[in-house]
Structure formats: structure tokens, C-alpha cells
Amino acid sequence: MSEIAPSIIQIKPYLTQGAVLSEALSFKQVIPTTQMLIPYALEKISAGFPSPAQDYIDKALDMNEHLIKNETATFIVKVASLSMLNAGIDIDDELIVDRSLNAKHGDIVVALIDNDFTVKRLMIDEKGQWLKAENPDYKNIYLMEGQELIIWGVVTCIIKMIRKS
Amino acid sequence: MKHENKVFFLIDVNNMYVSCERVFDPSLNNQPVIVLSNNDGCAVARSNESKALGIKMGVPLFQIKDIVQQNEVIVLSSNYAMYAEMSRRFHKILSSYVTDEEVEPYSIDECFVDFTAYEKNFDLEKVGQEMRQQIWKWLGLPVCVGIGRSKTESKIANHIAKKNAGFNSVCDLVSMDPCNKEYYFAQIDVSEVWGVGRKHSKKLQSMGISTVLDLACAEPREMQKKFSIVIARTIYELQGISCIEIEYTPPTKKQIVASRSFGGRVTELTDLKEAISMYAQDACKRLRDEGLLCGCMIAFVQSNPFDPNVPFYNKSITGSFSEPTDCAVDFVKAATRMLNEIYKAGIKYKKCGVILTGLEPKSGHTYDLLTDFEHIEKKECLMQAMDGIHSKFGKKKIGVGPCFIPGRTWSMSRDKLSRNPFRWDELLIINA
């Protein structure tokens, strides 16, 4: 008896697995981003026998994978301010913002003060939290009584188009 | 199929459309906001501040003009593309808590999670709080979480969490003391129960069943005789016995509806034909995406139902195809021909559209003996070429008839449309 029972049990999950698979295939997932794969030549100096098929064009570069660690929590915003110029953020640059990250001292953040957006460097010291502008023409932001600083997200990357069209 | 030890979560975004708008426009925070339906007709989402002003769900904008003006209510057009992307992320976060088979995206802003397998290893309320905090941090969307032994109970739990601030947005009926549970059940109107609805609640009320507690205490078999099996199941569910499983696969489509109301009033047949040919092509696109064939089409036209001065004109007509099809040309031809039949001059039309029914998977279709395959193949080539152009250059670059040329008299009005921050040319702008 004990030898017969397991084979039935083995078949059962196999059957349900098949059903799940076919249903999963008919279910269309929405993918918000396109992927552009750039072939990547992997040069490798090997002492043994060369294996050209494996070493050449081994992996494709995927910019999404490279730049975005957590797709679900990532947003892209555009900058219209010069207040972070010395941090390399110019007008019309795009920022990749990851909301899942916990902002640390020194992070560049998109923040809300009095329900207005701003991009600044987050500073945490004995005075508490304040926002540092990276441009001498702009003022740092210190919180006034009753004002609240809300971190909207942490900037992880600047997208800068350098060839103006 | 009754289970006594299941655990369901129902996670629901508070005022979804308004909350989505606030993520990208924080100046809307703490302000009364409403979002209008397509064509800026009715309020389909309201912030708590707007609810407090007495603005009801689904009310046409012209009926609340005074409230809107006096209280400076912010009125927005619905930005469905943006809400859909936020919804996708919302469901994706929740599916990370369990396996794919244990999640059921119930609607754009609601999601069931079957947590039965993990109950013993977790504090359910803590998990609920974790979900809530994660969705708030990652997406900026406020949610309420209801936890119960059945889907119906989790819905009620969610309702309790929404209405009672003391729960901190998470209500766990699984671990709640039965006396407390009775106390809350006795306070909620029976019409709030999932699946009861307004129609049944009147009849229930006449039988002295007016609260959730009354219904939960009713005798299921007796009630089945008076109503249906559905209500018996609901009673079991309220008693903590699960009868309704998670449906993790979306059921195959039974019909596809493509319709929209017009920006202005449309009176001319040619304008209506242009509009309906666009909706027919929208419907065709969705049909092809699902890999289906359509055997039957319904075309309809409507005047404005809210206009008290003229009688409501509402006509529809059904036509079937000799051979099931997924070709846009067939749909446009049929829709415009059917429109000739239901068009009446002198009516101010507000809406028209098509419904595709008689759907079947294309892969499973058996063609009959006399099928002209050469013709079908020709149409398929044409459609593939069109699909290719659409995916490469956009939906409006090629179509049947003149409907995609800009500035049509019938096109939708969405005056207060926010930007879609998920498009490169409409990104959120940080200007400080």
C-alpha cells in the first residue's frame, strides 16, 4: 500500500502544475518598461584552452537592471532648478528616485516642505535634519517651528543628456 | 468546500484616484478634491474632505456646482493611465508576501491575499501593518487592511478599519475577542456586506435583519430557501467559515465594451460614425491582445440621461458575423452599418459604443468547410501590419476611417487632466 500511495501523490502536483502553467501563459502581464539590450563583449585572459563561444558576447547590458534596483518603488522626475548644480544636477536632468530606500545623511533626496517639492542634500546633525543646496546662490533649508520635512524619495542616479538636439 | 481555518487579507487603497493624484501633486493634500469620470461628467472619487462636504459618489458635476464653488473643491479629470500603473505596483507589492496563487487583484484598488499557509508563523496584525507601511513608503498610497477567516469577513474587517481610527488602518477579526466582534458587527448596516447589495438589504430589513450581526446569526439553510445559495454562503462566511476561494487567474473575457461619452453633444450621423469606428478599433485591439475571435457585435447610442428637458434616447442593435473575426475592417464596417439603423436625426447624442460578445479563443476555432482561407489570410496580414505600426509608432498613427485625425467634434473633454508621470514627456517636475 505504502508503495502505491506516493506515486499518486507524485502525479497530483504534476497535474496541477500543468494547469497553473497554461493559465499563467494566457495571463498577460503589463510591463511598463522596455528593455534595450546592448551586447557586451567579455574579454577574458585565460591560461587554459580558449573557449571563444563562451567568452565572447557573454552577457547583454540591460540599462534598467543596471540603474533600477527596485522597479516597484522607482519613479523618474525632471529637474527645473539650479539649486543642486554643484552636485551635478542641472535643469532638465532626470533623476531616478527610489522610494523604498531609507534616506541617510548625505543622500540627495526629493523632499516635501509645506507640500512643495524640492531636491536637496539631506543633512542630519546635532541640529536635526536640514536640506543643503549645492549652489552658493541658493539657500539651505532649515525647518521652522511647525514645519515638517517629508522625504519623498532618495535620488539614486542622474540621467543627463549631454548632446543637445 | 467549507474551511474554518483560512486567513484572508483584503487590502484596499483609500480614495484611490485622489490618493494617486496627491502622490505627484502634494498641494492637493488636506484639500477637498474630486476626480471626475470620463468626459468630466460625474464625481467618481472623493477625498475625505470632499466626502465631509456631502459630495456623494457618482453625482454629476452640475448638481454640485454650488458646493464646489463655495468650498473651492479641486476638480480633476481622471488620469486612468497613471492610476493603472500605480495599481500595478500596489498589487505587485502585495504579491511579494505570498505566492502568485494566493493573490487575487480584485479591482484597481482592492486585493485579496490568502495568508492561510503562513498564519502560524506570523502575527497577522503586524503583517497587516507592514503591508500598509510598505505601500505608504514605496508608493505614497494610504491603504486599509482587513483580516478575516473568509473573504466576506476580511471585507467587513476592512470596513471597520476604515471607519474606526483607533485601529490604525488595520483590523484583524481573526484574533479579535468575539464580544468585540459582535459589538462592531452590530453597528454596521447589512447593506455593507459583500454581495448583499441594496436590493437584498431591503428585503432583509423587512425580515428584521438590519445589521451585519443579524445576518451572521441567521440560519443559512432557512435563508437559502428565501433568497439563494449566495446568501447562505455569505452567512457562513460571516461566521468565519470560508466558502469563496481566491481566484488568482482572471476569468476569460465574456465581452469587450468600448464606449465613451462625447466632449460636446453630437447630432450628425457622420460624426457618430467616426466615433463608433474608433471604439470598434479600440475593442478590436483588446480582442487581439487577448487572442480571441468575436462572433457578435452590439452597437448602441444614447442621449444625455441627466437632461430633464428631452426624453432619454437609448437604442442598441445586435449583429452577428458569418465567420468569427478579429479584423478591424470588419468591425468598423459592421458598426457603421448598424449605426444607420439606430440613428435618428434631431437627437443630441452623448454617448455611443460597441460591445463585442460571442468571444472564443482564436487558437481553438474550427473553421467550416466553405471558409475562404485566402481571404482570412489577407485580412490577417493587414491586421498584423496595422498592429506592427501601432506598437512601433503609436495607436493613432493608422486606423480605419478618419477617427484618429485630431480635433474631431466628438472627442472627449478632459479639461483638468493631470500629467502622467510615467511618460517621458510628462515627468514630475521638481522646481526648487
Interface residues (C-beta under 8 A of the other chain):
Chain A: V20 E23 A24 S26 F27 K28 V30 P32 N70 T72 A73 F75 I76 V77 K78 V79 A80 S81 S83 E94 L95 R99 S100 V110 L112 N115 D116 F117 T118 V119 W152
Chain B: P26 S27 N29 A84 E85 R88 R89 K92 I93 D100 E101 K137 W138 L139 G140 T249 P250 T252 D289 E290 G291 P421 F422 L427 L428 I429 I430 N431 A432
